[in-house]
Amino acid sequence: MIIAELQNENEHLKSELEQSRRTYNERGAGRKSRITSEIENYVVELRQNENSFAEISHICAENGFPISKSTVDRILRKWNSSQN
């Protein structure tokens, strides 16, 4: 009986927690991403042409949108995870 009550309370608290979570920032606050989907696609294309992270970063900087090697890595990790 006590176990059932605790399980019911646990389920109730879980449902309240899910309802209280915000799915987006209501005020639109926070840092906006400078990386567009076009840049992401360009970086992926460069990587598929067997360029290194540093080369991709350098090419992007020459084309007017400077990004770091770590940003290139982040973009490619995001792309790889979406492929799996």
PyMOL Python script that loads the backbone (N, CA, C, O; Angstrom):
from pymol import cmd

cmd.read_pdbstr("""\
ATOM      1  N   MET A   1       0.832  -1.192   0.000  1.00  0.00           N
ATOM      2  CA  MET A   1       0.000   0.000   0.000  1.00  0.00           C
ATOM      3  C   MET A   1       0.878   1.257   0.000  1.00  0.00           C
ATOM      4  O   MET A   1       0.619   2.186  -0.765  1.00  0.00           O
ATOM      5  N   ILE A   2       1.891   1.297   0.832  1.00  0.00           N
ATOM      6  CA  ILE A   2       2.773   2.449   0.900  1.00  0.00           C
ATOM      7  C   ILE A   2       3.550   2.593  -0.400  1.00  0.00           C
ATOM      8  O   ILE A   2       3.762   3.702  -0.891  1.00  0.00           O
ATOM      9  N   ILE A   3       3.973   1.460  -0.951  1.00  0.00           N
ATOM     10  CA  ILE A   3       4.719   1.494  -2.212  1.00  0.00           C
ATOM     11  C   ILE A   3       3.850   2.052  -3.324  1.00  0.00           C
ATOM     12  O   ILE A   3       4.323   2.855  -4.129  1.00  0.00           O
ATOM     13  N   ALA A   4       2.616   1.653  -3.383  1.00  0.00           N
ATOM     14  CA  ALA A   4       1.702   2.142  -4.419  1.00  0.00           C
ATOM     15  C   ALA A   4       1.474   3.642  -4.272  1.00  0.00           C
ATOM     16  O   ALA A   4       1.439   4.365  -5.268  1.00  0.00           O
ATOM     17  N   GLU A   5       1.321   4.114  -3.040  1.00  0.00           N
ATOM     18  CA  GLU A   5       1.140   5.539  -2.810  1.00  0.00           C
ATOM     19  C   GLU A   5       2.373   6.326  -3.255  1.00  0.00           C
ATOM     20  O   GLU A   5       2.254   7.376  -3.887  1.00  0.00           O
ATOM     21  N   LEU A   6       3.551   5.813  -2.921  1.00  0.00           N
ATOM     22  CA  LEU A   6       4.788   6.482  -3.320  1.00  0.00           C
ATOM     23  C   LEU A   6       4.955   6.475  -4.839  1.00  0.00           C
ATOM     24  O   LEU A   6       5.428   7.458  -5.410  1.00  0.00           O
ATOM     25  N   GLN A   7       4.576   5.390  -5.494  1.00  0.00           N
ATOM     26  CA  GLN A   7       4.661   5.335  -6.943  1.00  0.00           C
ATOM     27  C   GLN A   7       3.702   6.346  -7.583  1.00  0.00           C
ATOM     28  O   GLN A   7       4.053   7.005  -8.562  1.00  0.00           O
ATOM     29  N   ASN A   8       2.502   6.462  -7.031  1.00  0.00           N
ATOM     30  CA  ASN A   8       1.539   7.446  -7.540  1.00  0.00           C
ATOM     31  C   ASN A   8       2.055   8.867  -7.345  1.00  0.00           C
ATOM     32  O   ASN A   8       1.927   9.709  -8.234  1.00  0.00           O
ATOM     33  N   GLU A   9       2.633   9.126  -6.185  1.00  0.00           N
ATOM     34  CA  GLU A   9       3.194  10.454  -5.921  1.00  0.00           C
ATOM     35  C   GLU A   9       4.350  10.748  -6.866  1.00  0.00           C
ATOM     36  O   GLU A   9       4.488  11.865  -7.365  1.00  0.00           O
ATOM     37  N   ASN A  10       5.178   9.738  -7.108  1.00  0.00           N
ATOM     38  CA  ASN A  10       6.309   9.894  -8.020  1.00  0.00           C
ATOM     39  C   ASN A  10       5.814  10.227  -9.433  1.00  0.00           C
ATOM     40  O   ASN A  10       6.351  11.129 -10.076  1.00  0.00           O
ATOM     41  N   GLU A  11       4.818   9.523  -9.911  1.00  0.00           N
ATOM     42  CA  GLU A  11       4.257   9.785 -11.242  1.00  0.00           C
ATOM     43  C   GLU A  11       3.650  11.181 -11.309  1.00  0.00           C
ATOM     44  O   GLU A  11       3.780  11.872 -12.320  1.00  0.00           O
ATOM     45  N   HIS A  12       2.990  11.593 -10.236  1.00  0.00           N
ATOM     46  CA  HIS A  12       2.393  12.929 -10.185  1.00  0.00           C
ATOM     47  C   HIS A  12       3.477  14.002 -10.253  1.00  0.00           C
ATOM     48  O   HIS A  12       3.330  14.987 -10.977  1.00  0.00           O
ATOM     49  N   LEU A  13       4.556  13.819  -9.510  1.00  0.00           N
ATOM     50  CA  LEU A  13       5.648  14.791  -9.514  1.00  0.00           C
ATOM     51  C   LEU A  13       6.346  14.833 -10.873  1.00  0.00           C
ATOM     52  O   LEU A  13       6.735  15.905 -11.336  1.00  0.00           O
ATOM     53  N   LYS A  14       6.506  13.677 -11.513  1.00  0.00           N
ATOM     54  CA  LYS A  14       7.108  13.644 -12.839  1.00  0.00           C
ATOM     55  C   LYS A  14       6.263  14.412 -13.845  1.00  0.00           C
ATOM     56  O   LYS A  14       6.795  15.158 -14.667  1.00  0.00           O
ATOM     57  N   SER A  15       4.948  14.230 -13.782  1.00  0.00           N
ATOM     58  CA  SER A  15       4.076  14.932 -14.732  1.00  0.00           C
ATOM     59  C   SER A  15       4.104  16.441 -14.475  1.00  0.00           C
ATOM     60  O   SER A  15       4.077  17.224 -15.424  1.00  0.00           O
ATOM     61  N   GLU A  16       4.159  16.858 -13.214  1.00  0.00           N
ATOM     62  CA  GLU A  16       4.258  18.280 -12.906  1.00  0.00           C
ATOM     63  C   GLU A  16       5.568  18.866 -13.418  1.00  0.00           C
ATOM     64  O   GLU A  16       5.599  19.988 -13.924  1.00  0.00           O
ATOM     65  N   LEU A  17       6.645  18.105 -13.284  1.00  0.00           N
ATOM     66  CA  LEU A  17       7.944  18.549 -13.754  1.00  0.00           C
ATOM     67  C   LEU A  17       7.943  18.723 -15.268  1.00  0.00           C
ATOM     68  O   LEU A  17       8.474  19.711 -15.776  1.00  0.00           O
ATOM     69  N   GLU A  18       7.362  17.793 -15.983  1.00  0.00           N
ATOM     70  CA  GLU A  18       7.295  17.888 -17.440  1.00  0.00           C
ATOM     71  C   GLU A  18       6.483  19.113 -17.864  1.00  0.00           C
ATOM     72  O   GLU A  18       6.836  19.776 -18.839  1.00  0.00           O
ATOM     73  N   GLN A  19       5.419  19.415 -17.157  1.00  0.00           N
ATOM     74  CA  GLN A  19       4.583  20.561 -17.499  1.00  0.00           C
ATOM     75  C   GLN A  19       5.288  21.871 -17.184  1.00  0.00           C
ATOM     76  O   GLN A  19       5.066  22.876 -17.859  1.00  0.00           O
ATOM     77  N   SER A  20       6.143  21.865 -16.154  1.00  0.00           N
ATOM     78  CA  SER A  20       6.784  23.116 -15.742  1.00  0.00           C
ATOM     79  C   SER A  20       7.981  23.467 -16.613  1.00  0.00           C
ATOM     80  O   SER A  20       8.406  24.622 -16.613  1.00  0.00           O
ATOM     81  N   ARG A  21       8.540  22.518 -17.354  1.00  0.00           N
ATOM     82  CA  ARG A  21       9.696  22.798 -18.206  1.00  0.00           C
ATOM     83  C   ARG A  21       9.276  23.642 -19.395  1.00  0.00           C
ATOM     84  O   ARG A  21       8.266  23.376 -20.046  1.00  0.00           O
ATOM     85  N   ARG A  22      10.077  24.671 -19.664  1.00  0.00           N
ATOM     86  CA  ARG A  22       9.821  25.513 -20.830  1.00  0.00           C
ATOM     87  C   ARG A  22      10.508  24.887 -22.030  1.00  0.00           C
ATOM     88  O   ARG A  22      11.643  24.421 -21.932  1.00  0.00           O
ATOM     89  N   THR A  23       9.827  24.879 -23.150  1.00  0.00           N
ATOM     90  CA  THR A  23      10.411  24.295 -24.348  1.00  0.00           C
ATOM     91  C   THR A  23      11.218  25.328 -25.117  1.00  0.00           C
ATOM     92  O   THR A  23      11.981  24.966 -26.013  1.00  0.00           O
ATOM     93  N   TYR A  24      11.066  26.600 -24.789  1.00  0.00           N
ATOM     94  CA  TYR A  24      11.816  27.647 -25.458  1.00  0.00           C
ATOM     95  C   TYR A  24      11.988  28.803 -24.487  1.00  0.00           C
ATOM     96  O   TYR A  24      11.342  28.851 -23.440  1.00  0.00           O
ATOM     97  N   ASN A  25      12.847  29.716 -24.837  1.00  0.00           N
ATOM     98  CA  ASN A  25      13.083  30.887 -24.012  1.00  0.00           C
ATOM     99  C   ASN A  25      11.993  31.905 -24.339  1.00  0.00           C
ATOM    100  O   ASN A  25      11.979  32.466 -25.434  1.00  0.00           O
ATOM    101  N   GLU A  26      11.109  32.138 -23.426  1.00  0.00           N
ATOM    102  CA  GLU A  26       9.934  32.981 -23.670  1.00  0.00           C
ATOM    103  C   GLU A  26      10.280  34.418 -24.036  1.00  0.00           C
ATOM    104  O   GLU A  26       9.565  35.053 -24.811  1.00  0.00           O
ATOM    105  N   ARG A  27      11.373  34.929 -23.484  1.00  0.00           N
ATOM    106  CA  ARG A  27      11.748  36.319 -23.745  1.00  0.00           C
ATOM    107  C   ARG A  27      12.661  36.467 -24.937  1.00  0.00           C
ATOM    108  O   ARG A  27      12.946  37.587 -25.362  1.00  0.00           O
ATOM    109  N   GLY A  28      13.126  35.359 -25.485  1.00  0.00           N
ATOM    110  CA  GLY A  28      14.054  35.435 -26.601  1.00  0.00           C
ATOM    111  C   GLY A  28      15.440  35.888 -26.174  1.00  0.00           C
ATOM    112  O   GLY A  28      16.218  36.382 -26.990  1.00  0.00           O
ATOM    113  N   ALA A  29      15.743  35.719 -24.905  1.00  0.00           N
ATOM    114  CA  ALA A  29      17.033  36.155 -24.383  1.00  0.00           C
ATOM    115  C   ALA A  29      18.103  35.126 -24.715  1.00  0.00           C
ATOM    116  O   ALA A  29      17.797  33.996 -25.093  1.00  0.00           O
ATOM    117  N   GLY A  30      19.333  35.522 -24.574  1.00  0.00           N
ATOM    118  CA  GLY A  30      20.449  34.612 -24.781  1.00  0.00           C
ATOM    119  C   GLY A  30      21.201  34.912 -26.063  1.00  0.00           C
ATOM    120  O   GLY A  30      20.773  35.719 -26.888  1.00  0.00           O
ATOM    121  N   ARG A  31      22.307  34.254 -26.205  1.00  0.00           N
ATOM    122  CA  ARG A  31      23.164  34.468 -27.363  1.00  0.00           C
ATOM    123  C   ARG A  31      22.545  33.830 -28.599  1.00  0.00           C
ATOM    124  O   ARG A  31      22.128  32.672 -28.582  1.00  0.00           O
ATOM    125  N   LYS A  32      22.497  34.604 -29.655  1.00  0.00           N
ATOM    126  CA  LYS A  32      21.957  34.111 -30.915  1.00  0.00           C
ATOM    127  C   LYS A  32      23.071  33.438 -31.718  1.00  0.00           C
ATOM    128  O   LYS A  32      24.213  33.900 -31.709  1.00  0.00           O
ATOM    129  N   SER A  33      22.747  32.379 -32.392  1.00  0.00           N
ATOM    130  CA  SER A  33      23.735  31.660 -33.175  1.00  0.00           C
ATOM    131  C   SER A  33      24.042  32.411 -34.465  1.00  0.00           C
ATOM    132  O   SER A  33      23.135  32.886 -35.148  1.00  0.00           O
ATOM    133  N   ARG A  34      25.329  32.513 -34.793  1.00  0.00           N
ATOM    134  CA  ARG A  34      25.732  33.141 -36.052  1.00  0.00           C
ATOM    135  C   ARG A  34      25.856  32.108 -37.154  1.00  0.00           C
ATOM    136  O   ARG A  34      26.029  32.456 -38.323  1.00  0.00           O
ATOM    137  N   ILE A  35      25.769  30.846 -36.787  1.00  0.00           N
ATOM    138  CA  ILE A  35      25.954  29.766 -37.737  1.00  0.00           C
ATOM    139  C   ILE A  35      24.605  29.411 -38.359  1.00  0.00           C
ATOM    140  O   ILE A  35      23.708  28.906 -37.685  1.00  0.00           O
ATOM    141  N   THR A  36      24.482  29.685 -39.656  1.00  0.00           N
ATOM    142  CA  THR A  36      23.244  29.377 -40.362  1.00  0.00           C
ATOM    143  C   THR A  36      23.324  27.973 -40.950  1.00  0.00           C
ATOM    144  O   THR A  36      24.383  27.346 -40.944  1.00  0.00           O
ATOM    145  N   SER A  37      22.211  27.495 -41.449  1.00  0.00           N
ATOM    146  CA  SER A  37      22.208  26.174 -42.075  1.00  0.00           C
ATOM    147  C   SER A  37      23.051  26.173 -43.348  1.00  0.00           C
ATOM    148  O   SER A  37      23.615  25.144 -43.720  1.00  0.00           O
ATOM    149  N   GLU A  38      23.140  27.326 -44.018  1.00  0.00           N
ATOM    150  CA  GLU A  38      23.992  27.410 -45.207  1.00  0.00           C
ATOM    151  C   GLU A  38      25.459  27.202 -44.844  1.00  0.00           C
ATOM    152  O   GLU A  38      26.185  26.493 -45.541  1.00  0.00           O
ATOM    153  N   ILE A  39      25.890  27.825 -43.750  1.00  0.00           N
ATOM    154  CA  ILE A  39      27.274  27.665 -43.290  1.00  0.00           C
ATOM    155  C   ILE A  39      27.514  26.214 -42.884  1.00  0.00           C
ATOM    156  O   ILE A  39      28.558  25.641 -43.198  1.00  0.00           O
ATOM    157  N   GLU A  40      26.547  25.623 -42.186  1.00  0.00           N
ATOM    158  CA  GLU A  40      26.685  24.227 -41.781  1.00  0.00           C
ATOM    159  C   GLU A  40      26.846  23.323 -42.998  1.00  0.00           C
ATOM    160  O   GLU A  40      27.713  22.449 -43.015  1.00  0.00           O
ATOM    161  N   ASN A  41      26.020  23.529 -44.007  1.00  0.00           N
ATOM    162  CA  ASN A  41      26.102  22.707 -45.218  1.00  0.00           C
ATOM    163  C   ASN A  41      27.437  22.906 -45.922  1.00  0.00           C
ATOM    164  O   ASN A  41      28.013  21.950 -46.442  1.00  0.00           O
ATOM    165  N   TYR A  42      27.933  24.139 -45.944  1.00  0.00           N
ATOM    166  CA  TYR A  42      29.210  24.445 -46.577  1.00  0.00           C
ATOM    167  C   TYR A  42      30.350  23.742 -45.850  1.00  0.00           C
ATOM    168  O   TYR A  42      31.248  23.189 -46.486  1.00  0.00           O
ATOM    169  N   VAL A  43      30.316  23.763 -44.513  1.00  0.00           N
ATOM    170  CA  VAL A  43      31.347  23.112 -43.708  1.00  0.00           C
ATOM    171  C   VAL A  43      31.328  21.600 -43.953  1.00  0.00           C
ATOM    172  O   VAL A  43      32.381  20.981 -44.104  1.00  0.00           O
ATOM    173  N   VAL A  44      30.142  21.016 -43.990  1.00  0.00           N
ATOM    174  CA  VAL A  44      30.029  19.576 -44.238  1.00  0.00           C
ATOM    175  C   VAL A  44      30.573  19.238 -45.620  1.00  0.00           C
ATOM    176  O   VAL A  44      31.274  18.239 -45.784  1.00  0.00           O
ATOM    177  N   GLU A  45      30.256  20.062 -46.611  1.00  0.00           N
ATOM    178  CA  GLU A  45      30.751  19.844 -47.975  1.00  0.00           C
ATOM    179  C   GLU A  45      32.284  19.909 -48.015  1.00  0.00           C
ATOM    180  O   GLU A  45      32.932  19.088 -48.663  1.00  0.00           O
ATOM    181  N   LEU A  46      32.847  20.891 -47.317  1.00  0.00           N
ATOM    182  CA  LEU A  46      34.306  21.004 -47.272  1.00  0.00           C
ATOM    183  C   LEU A  46      34.939  19.788 -46.598  1.00  0.00           C
ATOM    184  O   LEU A  46      35.986  19.307 -47.032  1.00  0.00           O
ATOM    185  N   ARG A  47      34.312  19.304 -45.559  1.00  0.00           N
ATOM    186  CA  ARG A  47      34.845  18.124 -44.860  1.00  0.00           C
ATOM    187  C   ARG A  47      34.761  16.883 -45.747  1.00  0.00           C
ATOM    188  O   ARG A  47      35.663  16.045 -45.731  1.00  0.00           O
ATOM    189  N   GLN A  48      33.688  16.764 -46.512  1.00  0.00           N
ATOM    190  CA  GLN A  48      33.549  15.626 -47.410  1.00  0.00           C
ATOM    191  C   GLN A  48      34.596  15.671 -48.524  1.00  0.00           C
ATOM    192  O   GLN A  48      34.914  14.645 -49.127  1.00  0.00           O
ATOM    193  N   ASN A  49      35.129  16.865 -48.793  1.00  0.00           N
ATOM    194  CA  ASN A  49      36.229  17.011 -49.751  1.00  0.00           C
ATOM    195  C   ASN A  49      37.585  16.790 -49.076  1.00  0.00           C
ATOM    196  O   ASN A  49      38.631  17.134 -49.627  1.00  0.00           O
ATOM    197  N   GLU A  50      37.547  16.215 -47.881  1.00  0.00           N
ATOM    198  CA  GLU A  50      38.729  15.811 -47.113  1.00  0.00           C
ATOM    199  C   GLU A  50      39.606  16.968 -46.658  1.00  0.00           C
ATOM    200  O   GLU A  50      40.828  16.832 -46.603  1.00  0.00           O
ATOM    201  N   ASN A  51      39.000  18.100 -46.332  1.00  0.00           N
ATOM    202  CA  ASN A  51      39.733  19.218 -45.737  1.00  0.00           C
ATOM    203  C   ASN A  51      39.800  19.014 -44.224  1.00  0.00           C
ATOM    204  O   ASN A  51      38.883  18.450 -43.627  1.00  0.00           O
ATOM    205  N   SER A  52      40.886  19.471 -43.611  1.00  0.00           N
ATOM    206  CA  SER A  52      41.020  19.393 -42.153  1.00  0.00           C
ATOM    207  C   SER A  52      40.196  20.504 -41.508  1.00  0.00           C
ATOM    208  O   SER A  52      39.726  21.420 -42.184  1.00  0.00           O
ATOM    209  N   PHE A  53      40.031  20.408 -40.199  1.00  0.00           N
ATOM    210  CA  PHE A  53      39.280  21.436 -39.480  1.00  0.00           C
ATOM    211  C   PHE A  53      39.922  22.803 -39.660  1.00  0.00           C
ATOM    212  O   PHE A  53      39.227  23.799 -39.863  1.00  0.00           O
ATOM    213  N   ALA A  54      41.253  22.850 -39.585  1.00  0.00           N
ATOM    214  CA  ALA A  54      41.966  24.121 -39.735  1.00  0.00           C
ATOM    215  C   ALA A  54      41.784  24.679 -41.143  1.00  0.00           C
ATOM    216  O   ALA A  54      41.603  25.884 -41.317  1.00  0.00           O
ATOM    217  N   GLU A  55      41.832  23.811 -42.140  1.00  0.00           N
ATOM    218  CA  GLU A  55      41.636  24.262 -43.523  1.00  0.00           C
ATOM    219  C   GLU A  55      40.220  24.794 -43.726  1.00  0.00           C
ATOM    220  O   GLU A  55      40.018  25.813 -44.388  1.00  0.00           O
ATOM    221  N   ILE A  56      39.254  24.103 -43.158  1.00  0.00           N
ATOM    222  CA  ILE A  56      37.859  24.560 -43.270  1.00  0.00           C
ATOM    223  C   ILE A  56      37.704  25.916 -42.603  1.00  0.00           C
ATOM    224  O   ILE A  56      37.064  26.813 -43.151  1.00  0.00           O
ATOM    225  N   SER A  57      38.288  26.066 -41.424  1.00  0.00           N
ATOM    226  CA  SER A  57      38.219  27.339 -40.707  1.00  0.00           C
ATOM    227  C   SER A  57      38.852  28.454 -41.526  1.00  0.00           C
ATOM    228  O   SER A  57      38.317  29.561 -41.593  1.00  0.00           O
ATOM    229  N   HIS A  58      39.974  28.170 -42.139  1.00  0.00           N
ATOM    230  CA  HIS A  58      40.685  29.161 -42.955  1.00  0.00           C
ATOM    231  C   HIS A  58      39.863  29.526 -44.199  1.00  0.00           C
ATOM    232  O   HIS A  58      39.745  30.705 -44.534  1.00  0.00           O
ATOM    233  N   ILE A  59      39.305  28.543 -44.873  1.00  0.00           N
ATOM    234  CA  ILE A  59      38.487  28.783 -46.065  1.00  0.00           C
ATOM    235  C   ILE A  59      37.267  29.633 -45.723  1.00  0.00           C
ATOM    236  O   ILE A  59      36.919  30.560 -46.453  1.00  0.00           O
ATOM    237  N   CYS A  60      36.628  29.308 -44.611  1.00  0.00           N
ATOM    238  CA  CYS A  60      35.450  30.074 -44.189  1.00  0.00           C
ATOM    239  C   CYS A  60      35.831  31.522 -43.886  1.00  0.00           C
ATOM    240  O   CYS A  60      35.095  32.442 -44.243  1.00  0.00           O
ATOM    241  N   ALA A  61      36.965  31.728 -43.237  1.00  0.00           N
ATOM    242  CA  ALA A  61      37.421  33.086 -42.920  1.00  0.00           C
ATOM    243  C   ALA A  61      37.693  33.872 -44.199  1.00  0.00           C
ATOM    244  O   ALA A  61      37.380  35.060 -44.279  1.00  0.00           O
ATOM    245  N   GLU A  62      38.271  33.217 -45.191  1.00  0.00           N
ATOM    246  CA  GLU A  62      38.523  33.889 -46.470  1.00  0.00           C
ATOM    247  C   GLU A  62      37.234  34.288 -47.169  1.00  0.00           C
ATOM    248  O   GLU A  62      37.205  35.262 -47.922  1.00  0.00           O
ATOM    249  N   ASN A  63      36.159  33.530 -46.919  1.00  0.00           N
ATOM    250  CA  ASN A  63      34.868  33.808 -47.559  1.00  0.00           C
ATOM    251  C   ASN A  63      33.964  34.717 -46.737  1.00  0.00           C
ATOM    252  O   ASN A  63      32.800  34.912 -47.086  1.00  0.00           O
ATOM    253  N   GLY A  64      34.484  35.270 -45.656  1.00  0.00           N
ATOM    254  CA  GLY A  64      33.747  36.295 -44.925  1.00  0.00           C
ATOM    255  C   GLY A  64      32.961  35.839 -43.719  1.00  0.00           C
ATOM    256  O   GLY A  64      32.253  36.651 -43.124  1.00  0.00           O
ATOM    257  N   PHE A  65      33.048  34.595 -43.333  1.00  0.00           N
ATOM    258  CA  PHE A  65      32.389  34.177 -42.097  1.00  0.00           C
ATOM    259  C   PHE A  65      33.372  33.370 -41.262  1.00  0.00           C
ATOM    260  O   PHE A  65      33.406  32.141 -41.322  1.00  0.00           O
ATOM    261  N   PRO A  66      34.179  34.099 -40.476  1.00  0.00           N
ATOM    262  CA  PRO A  66      35.215  33.437 -39.687  1.00  0.00           C
ATOM    263  C   PRO A  66      34.627  32.552 -38.595  1.00  0.00           C
ATOM    264  O   PRO A  66      33.812  32.995 -37.787  1.00  0.00           O
ATOM    265  N   ILE A  67      35.051  31.308 -38.586  1.00  0.00           N
ATOM    266  CA  ILE A  67      34.685  30.377 -37.520  1.00  0.00           C
ATOM    267  C   ILE A  67      35.947  29.652 -37.086  1.00  0.00           C
ATOM    268  O   ILE A  67      36.882  29.483 -37.868  1.00  0.00           O
ATOM    269  N   SER A  68      35.960  29.231 -35.840  1.00  0.00           N
ATOM    270  CA  SER A  68      37.142  28.560 -35.295  1.00  0.00           C
ATOM    271  C   SER A  68      37.115  27.075 -35.623  1.00  0.00           C
ATOM    272  O   SER A  68      36.108  26.536 -36.081  1.00  0.00           O
ATOM    273  N   LYS A  69      38.251  26.430 -35.374  1.00  0.00           N
ATOM    274  CA  LYS A  69      38.339  24.985 -35.589  1.00  0.00           C
ATOM    275  C   LYS A  69      37.365  24.249 -34.676  1.00  0.00           C
ATOM    276  O   LYS A  69      36.777  23.241 -35.069  1.00  0.00           O
ATOM    277  N   SER A  70      37.196  24.757 -33.454  1.00  0.00           N
ATOM    278  CA  SER A  70      36.283  24.089 -32.526  1.00  0.00           C
ATOM    279  C   SER A  70      34.830  24.229 -32.983  1.00  0.00           C
ATOM    280  O   SER A  70      34.015  23.337 -32.750  1.00  0.00           O
ATOM    281  N   THR A  71      34.511  25.341 -33.629  1.00  0.00           N
ATOM    282  CA  THR A  71      33.161  25.502 -34.171  1.00  0.00           C
ATOM    283  C   THR A  71      32.950  24.550 -35.337  1.00  0.00           C
ATOM    284  O   THR A  71      31.872  23.974 -35.487  1.00  0.00           O
ATOM    285  N   VAL A  72      33.980  24.382 -36.164  1.00  0.00           N
ATOM    286  CA  VAL A  72      33.902  23.401 -37.252  1.00  0.00           C
ATOM    287  C   VAL A  72      33.651  22.022 -36.666  1.00  0.00           C
ATOM    288  O   VAL A  72      32.803  21.281 -37.164  1.00  0.00           O
ATOM    289  N   ASP A  73      34.381  21.672 -35.615  1.00  0.00           N
ATOM    290  CA  ASP A  73      34.196  20.383 -34.954  1.00  0.00           C
ATOM    291  C   ASP A  73      32.774  20.234 -34.436  1.00  0.00           C
ATOM    292  O   ASP A  73      32.158  19.182 -34.609  1.00  0.00           O
ATOM    293  N   ARG A  74      32.243  21.286 -33.796  1.00  0.00           N
ATOM    294  CA  ARG A  74      30.885  21.239 -33.245  1.00  0.00           C
ATOM    295  C   ARG A  74      29.850  21.040 -34.348  1.00  0.00           C
ATOM    296  O   ARG A  74      28.912  20.258 -34.188  1.00  0.00           O
ATOM    297  N   ILE A  75      30.018  21.744 -35.463  1.00  0.00           N
ATOM    298  CA  ILE A  75      29.091  21.622 -36.593  1.00  0.00           C
ATOM    299  C   ILE A  75      29.113  20.195 -37.137  1.00  0.00           C
ATOM    300  O   ILE A  75      28.066  19.614 -37.421  1.00  0.00           O
ATOM    301  N   LEU A  76      30.308  19.641 -37.279  1.00  0.00           N
ATOM    302  CA  LEU A  76      30.427  18.299 -37.845  1.00  0.00           C
ATOM    303  C   LEU A  76      29.915  17.231 -36.890  1.00  0.00           C
ATOM    304  O   LEU A  76      29.328  16.239 -37.322  1.00  0.00           O
ATOM    305  N   ARG A  77      30.135  17.430 -35.589  1.00  0.00           N
ATOM    306  CA  ARG A  77      29.565  16.492 -34.619  1.00  0.00           C
ATOM    307  C   ARG A  77      28.043  16.526 -34.663  1.00  0.00           C
ATOM    308  O   ARG A  77      27.401  15.477 -34.614  1.00  0.00           O
ATOM    309  N   LYS A  78      27.466  17.701 -34.752  1.00  0.00           N
ATOM    310  CA  LYS A  78      26.018  17.844 -34.852  1.00  0.00           C
ATOM    311  C   LYS A  78      25.512  17.157 -36.117  1.00  0.00           C
ATOM    312  O   LYS A  78      24.493  16.468 -36.084  1.00  0.00           O
ATOM    313  N   TRP A  79      26.214  17.340 -37.222  1.00  0.00           N
ATOM    314  CA  TRP A  79      25.816  16.720 -38.477  1.00  0.00           C
ATOM    315  C   TRP A  79      25.919  15.197 -38.400  1.00  0.00           C
ATOM    316  O   TRP A  79      25.027  14.483 -38.857  1.00  0.00           O
ATOM    317  N   ASN A  80      27.026  14.702 -37.812  1.00  0.00           N
ATOM    318  CA  ASN A  80      27.201  13.263 -37.675  1.00  0.00           C
ATOM    319  C   ASN A  80      26.127  12.632 -36.804  1.00  0.00           C
ATOM    320  O   ASN A  80      25.641  11.540 -37.100  1.00  0.00           O
ATOM    321  N   SER A  81      25.756  13.321 -35.727  1.00  0.00           N
ATOM    322  CA  SER A  81      24.724  12.766 -34.847  1.00  0.00           C
ATOM    323  C   SER A  81      23.363  12.759 -35.517  1.00  0.00           C
ATOM    324  O   SER A  81      22.534  11.899 -35.223  1.00  0.00           O
ATOM    325  N   SER A  82      23.123  13.705 -36.413  1.00  0.00           N
ATOM    326  CA  SER A  82      21.835  13.715 -37.124  1.00  0.00           C
ATOM    327  C   SER A  82      21.788  12.634 -38.198  1.00  0.00           C
ATOM    328  O   SER A  82      20.708  12.208 -38.607  1.00  0.00           O
ATOM    329  N   GLN A  83      22.960  12.190 -38.655  1.00  0.00           N
ATOM    330  CA  GLN A  83      23.022  11.138 -39.675  1.00  0.00           C
ATOM    331  C   GLN A  83      22.788   9.755 -39.092  1.00  0.00           C
ATOM    332  O   GLN A  83      22.340   8.849 -39.795  1.00  0.00           O
ATOM    333  N   ASN A  84      23.088   9.588 -37.811  1.00  0.00           N
ATOM    334  CA  ASN A  84      22.928   8.266 -37.167  1.00  0.00           C
ATOM    335  C   ASN A  84      21.568   8.041 -36.649  1.00  0.00           C
ATOM    336  O   ASN A  84      21.288   6.982 -36.087  1.00  0.00           O
TER     337      ASN A  84
END
""", "prot")
cmd.dss("prot")
cmd.show_as("cartoon", "prot")
cmd.util.cbc("prot")
cmd.orient("prot")
